[in-house]
Amino acid sequence: MRGVEFVGETARVVWRCSACGAEAHCRVNQFVERMALRWDAEHWCDACAHRSCVHGGLRSAATPEGVRAAIVAANGSARLTLATPPPSRVAILRVLRGSPELSGDVAPDLSAARRLADTLAAGRLGGTWCEMTLIALRLRARGVEAGVERVGPVSGGR
């Protein structure tokens, strides 16, 4: 994970074309680019050739729940792990408080960050691979050795 500049996941879902109502295709993506969480959704219809693309993450840290659900269904979830006991809980709290991706686009307050830190310490802080990778990169930047592992459904995070 060191030196990572881009990490991403994708999923394909069936969609209803907004132009003609036919069954259409949609590819959703979530990715970490330049230490920020981004997402997009590309729609295309074979019946009428309608195409569209929606991007997010520039003004809002939150990925829409439908995009997250499709990514998790296609790729599984991930869990954030601490490699060793952290040198300081303060570094972890600072990272978690500065991570609105974990709480639906609102930076967690101190009490919410403490609950997230407890969940992390118990090995249960989970989300998408990209969300957990971004938090791990932020923790590493603060001197906390963190990793990400693939798992089934876990609690914590969003």
N, C-alpha and C positions, 0 to 999 in steps of 0.2 A: 504494500500500500504506500510505501514511501515514494515521494515524487509523483504521485498520481495526479494527473491534471484532468482526466475525463474518465468517468465510470458511468455506465448506463445499463438499463434494462428495458425490454420492450414486450408487448403483448398484443395479440390480435383478438379483436372482438367483432361480433356481428352487430350491425347497426341498422337503423331505419333511415333511408335517405330522406333528408329534409326537403328535397326538391320533388321527388316522384313517389316516395313512400315504399319503394322496393327494398328488399333486403340488400344491404350494402356492407362494406368493409370498413373497419377502423383499426388503425394501429396506434397504440398509446405508448409513450416513452417517458421515462423518468431518468434524469441524469444529473451528475455532479460535474459542473464546469466552472473552473476558476474559483473553487471554494464556495459555490452557491448551488442550491438545489433548483433544478429546472424541470419542466415537463412540457409535452406537446401531444396533440392528438391529430392524426391525419385521417380524413374520411374520403372514400371514393366509392362511386356507384357504377357498376358495370352496365346497368340498364339505361341510364340517362347521361352518363359521363360527368355527372356533377362531382366536384372535388372541393374540399375545404381543409384548412389547417388552423388549429388554435394553439397558441403558445402561452406559457405561463412561467412564473418564477422571477420575472424581472422586477415587478412591483410588489408581488405577494410571495411569501415563502411557502404557502400551503399548496399542496397538490390536491386537486379535487378527489373526493373519496372514490368516485367511480374509476378514476385512473389508478389510484392506489390499489383498489380491490382487484382490478384486472391484472396489474403487475404481480400482486401477491398470488393470485390464482394461477398465473402462468409460470412464475418463477420461484414461488415459496417466499417465506419471510426470512429475516435475518435477525441476529442477536448481537448486541455490542458486548464485548468482553474486556476485562482489564487483565493485562498480562501479569502484573504484579500488584501488590497493594500500593495504592497511589501515595505519592509523597505528601500530598495535601488534598484535603477535601475541597478547599477553597478553589483550586484550579478547576475541579470538576463542576462545582456550582457555577463558576463564571461561564464555562462553556455551555452548560445546560440553560442558564438564564439567557444566554445570547443565541438560543436555538429555537426560534419560533416554529420551525418545521416539526417539532415534537408536540406542539399544542395547537395546531390549527391556525397558524399565522399570527398568534399573539405570543410575544416572548413570555415565558413562564415567570411568575413572581417568585420570590425567594422560597416561600413554603412549597410551591409546586416544584421548584428546582430541587428542593430537599427530598421530596417524595420520589422524583425521577432518579436522584442519586442513590437513594435506598434501593430502588428497583434495579438500577445498574449494579450496585454492590451485590445484590442477590442473584445476578446473572439472568434477569428477566426483562431487560430493556430491549424491546424489539420494534421492528418496523420493516420497511423495504430495505433491500441491499443498499440502495443509494442513500437513503436517509441515515442509516447506521454508518456507512462509510464516511459521510460528511462529518458526523459527530466524532468518529474515530480520528479523522484528520485534524479536527479542531483540538481534540484532547492531546494528540501527539505534539501539536504546535505549542502546547502549554506544558510539555514535559511528562505527560501521563501516557504510558504505553497502553494502547488499546488496540483491539482487533475486532474483526467481524466474522461471524460464522453463519452458514446457512442452517436454518432449522424449520420446523413446522410452525404452526401458529403459537405465538407467545403473547403474554400480556405486557402491558407497559407501552410507553410511547402513545401514539394516537390510536 
